[in-house]
Amino acid sequence: MLTTIQKAAQIMNLLQKQGNLTLTEISRLTNNNHSSVYRLLQSLQEVGYVTKRGRRYDFSWQAIGDQQATHLLNWTTNAILTPVVKKYHLVAYVGIIQGGESVIADVVPRPGHAEEDMARLGERLPVNISALGKCAVAFTSSDDRQRLYNLLDFRGGTKHAISDLTAFRQSIRVIQKNGYAIDDEETQLGLRCVSVPLLDDRGKCVAVLALSGELADFPRTSFIKVRDDLLRCREQIMQEMN
């Protein structure tokens, strides 16, 4: 007989692979009775692992507290991102959204700069000023995007940061069209960042991959090359996760 923890893991694994399922569908596919599945889903919602819209349940990749998602990303991204970190001498980040902010969930440091680069692990920033945040907002669901819009207060950042909702919405449309986001001295003067979304098989953003560095190491002319290399890394990571 499965333990409660095993049943919860079974439900989360199912929602990761399929998602958007009703209580009846989850009960049938996991071969568990309705009442126990209902109680487990309630508990998983309370801790942020599962979301519910109407009668359907889905896995919440957005929560930084989701240790399964973070673990999956950490072990796959480091090896895949390390070559581009060395190629450009830029630090790589994996970002996730939590509570209306972007959070650096993993860091692949530059050779010889491990202490400096790892110091940013866990850093939280408003989504409107960071490439990580803007990219996550652009490629999340429309409902989650509206929720994030409602949380914005446009504080923080440099003189280059987006400072109103109209401009931010416009930037999100550009990011959706181009497939990547840029932070050009918006978070901190002297620093640039390019990011791309990491998508699941349903096109939902589960995390953001980014390369960042100082102006001298990261000229604007290299943005497209960096984007293309990040997209190749994304494809490798998605293959590993599937």
Disulfide bonds with the S-S distance in Angstrom:
none
